[in-house]
Amino acid sequence: MTGSDRSPNFLSNLAPNSIQIVEGTDLALFFFLSALALAYLISVFLFHKGYLLSLERNSISIALTVLACGTVSFLLVLLGIYKLLYVVYIILIFCYAIAGYLLVSKKNLRLSPLVGKDPKLKPFHKIAFWILILSSSILYFFFPTEYIKGDRDQGVYLIFGSQIQKTGSFEFSDPRYKELSPILEKAIVLGYPAIEADKSLPEIDASLSPRFYPLYPSFLAIALDLFGIEGAFRINGVFGILFLFFVFLHTKKIVGPRGAILAVFFGSLNTAQIWNLRTTLSEPLGQFLLIFAIYLAQSSFEKRAFSRMIFAGAILGVSGFNRIDSLIYLPAICFLVCYLLFVSRRYAITAISFLFGFSLLSGLGILYGYFYSRPYLIDLWERGPLSKLVFLCILSLVGTGILYAFSRSSVGTKILDLPRRFALSQRNPLRILLAAFLFGLIGFAYFVRPKLGITENISQALLFQKNSFLCFLFYVPTILVLFAVKGFDTLLFRRRYLSSLFFVFIGFFLLIVYLYEPSIHPDHFWASRRWMLFPVPFAIIMGIVGLNTFPMPTQFWKNALLVAVISSNIYNLYFHDSLIFSERMLSGYAKEYGRLGSSLPKENALYFTKRQDIASPLRYLEERETYLISNTNLFLSKATKLLETGRDIYLIEEDPNLQSPGFSFQKVEEINLSGNFPIESINRYPDMLLERSSRLQVYRIEKNTSFPKIQKDEIPVSKPSYSIRISKSTTKSRFSGWDEVIGYDKHISENAKGEYRLELSGEFLSQSAFSVVAGDKGARVLLQETAGKGDDQNRYAEFVLDEDQIDQIQIRFHRKKQSGSKLKFVTLSKIR
């Protein structure tokens, strides 16, 4: 059932004839026409409100239209009645409301989109800008990442969007758990990654709660309704392009069109930006909301337009329905208000208006989380991040309120005036102190912090935290970071850049916070998520400001410096980022899941698996009732009662020759997931593209009383369950010293504890190695990588399983491309 098929009774009864007519037409076309009409009317409205330049006016109108569509979708989700048709109807109501206002105000509704050319933009600037926009569109839209895996956020967000599109709500509770839990007991896992049970309730009554907020999934639901899963993969590209428009408009107000084009160049052709815009993560939406709100504040600040500032703050406050950590903006805004109370009290109330708009929407976001995502908030609170953030926000608000009240008194006015007079009289020494402080921070982060507290047993996460600035320079040219110091000097010490303080304070605060504590898994490019939100664009734009305002002897030398910086960036893009530029990551995942959606039995079928990455996609994308289990042997010990329910029971496992006493396993389907993905390197820039393949078997379980005892198992080598090999590399190095690793999974029946002998037969085996691992993603090493004993044709090694709870091992075969090593047989036997 698609989003266009659902029809809640009470809404259908309002206008059954009109709904029937619309559903008989192309709904996607109807959606785009209504959105286009809204964008046009908003543009006319803005024109009559003083936004005369076409690029600025049209950018704002399109951004507001996109935001309106997503916000309407989100509100419908809260009511549990999302449907694309209803989004269209509400957008049309907006259109009628704006048109009615313009007619009553006797404003002309006719306006060419091109009216209002910017006299500062020369033809060269326009051509360069649109070439960059076109190039960026190709990079963002043509090569998406098909991350349909339920074990990380990209796949989880996609699942959330699909659930909204299919059901109209953000509800994940499954009454089937009440039936399965008493039977399977500890063998079944309640929920999935990021779709977890409320731990405050008894397990039998536990309801599933999503760990993320629904604003971004609401956009995904629209994309899924319009273009299917291919549209969902590309929705972030829309936010990315809008982001570039506002980067251009914002930077142009500071350093003119040439500097703005440079900002777009470095901001668009940036690995962190490209990587995150090609996948389904919420940061690009947060990035767009942030730059959009900052630009609106920049445009209205010195006009002291309080209502517009409240609106700009509210736009940023919408982020509170996207990510709970958007509260981190509040201390930065409070610091800005306090700064203005010292240096320019006349504009402090304008900043307070922005703070009010942001706080209002953010407060509503917290209320939403309390009522709809309470388990998520409780978990964040108990682990510490949310409690620290809330404490910082309360402290910031209280401190700002006290300082504002103090500034209203006669004594306060005199005292607060002293720092302003001191700053004016000691302007040059303060500029030197600021530059020294910033260069000192850079030096500390680059040279000192990576060496502090380093021990042999330091965790990868802590090591990444200490090296965060060095890793940050993977994504921002060092020369721009150095010139950013001059950017601070320009924006803080020149009166005409006062409206840019929102950008400076929010950007610098986020940069410091996310460099001090990135709060993310340290593998790249995953680690770039937090930085692409704003630290990377902030550093780039500040560097461009500093580069363009840096005093040079002649224009020739300034142009030469710009050419050198641009050439250096192009060189890095070509030699270091060519791995991802024209590569569609994990290509084939969408096609394979689509095939499974039509081939896997659905009626009366229940599926069980330990694999977190495939359970939730099968459950919510392909609508197969799939449940996570904790242990295969524990599950099989309860499976007899499960079969007595009359359901068709299926087990998804990696072992291609699954056996267990008391059951027969009929293979009904094979799942093949394959695609390229960068090596997940830590504290090192990814320099390899790896082809990752995973093969799983879908078994139908039936009772079988006869089962011969097998002491020695031969493991099929023709169809490995796992493989990883270098597909492309920018260096001559290898991952783990090998070109390819092939995995063979083997189920271990009950009484696994004991000593095992692993034997391999093949060709040139002395030039290869093998290992044995267990646990999630091979987290537990049972046999270290070894060449074993024997000759070129036969090798063996022994290892020990010291726990009966281990139900599956993976035998990994490591080889180099030129070695000629080849496996023919693998046997595993329990020797004692």
Secondary structure, DSSP 8 states (H G I E B T S, - for coil): --TTT---HHHHTTSHHHHHHHHTS-HHHHHHHHHHHHHHHHHHHHHHTT---HHHHHHHHHHHHHHHHHHHHHHHHHHT---HHHHHHHHHHHHHHHHHHHHHTT------TT-S--TT--HHHHHHHHHHHHHHHHHHHSS------TTSHHHHHHHHHHHHHHHSS-----THHHHHHHHHGGGB-SEETTEEE-TTS-GGG--EEESS-SHHHHHHHHHHHHHTHHHHHHHHHHHHHHHHHHHHHHHHHHHHHHHHHHHHHHHHS-HHHHHHHTS--SHHHHHHHHHHHHHHHHHHTTTT-HHHHHHHHHHHHGGGGT-GGGGGHHHHHHHHHHHHHHH-HHHHHHHHHHHHHHHHHHHHHHHHHHHHSHHHHHHHHHHSHHHHHHHHHHHHHHHHHHHHHHHTSHHHHHHHHHHHHHHHHTHHHHHHHHHHHHHHHHHIIIIIGGGTT--TT--HHHHHHHTHHHHHTTTS-HHHHHHHHHHHHHHHH-GGGGGGHHHHHHHHHHHHHHHH---S--EETTTHHHHHHTHHHHHHHHHHHHHHHS--SSHHHHHHHHHHHHHHHHHHHHHHSHHHHT--TTTTHHHHHHHHHHHS--TTEEEEES-HHHHHIIIIIS---EEEBS-HHHHHHHHHHHHTTT-EEEEEES-TT--BTTEEEEEEEEEEEEEEEE--EESS---EEEEEEEEEEEEEEEE-S-----SEEEE--SS-SEEEEEEEESSS--BTTBSEEEEEEEE--S---EEEEEEEEEESGGG-EEEEEESGGG-EEEEEEE--EE-SSEEEEEEEE--TT--EEEEEEEE-TTS--EEEEEEEEE--
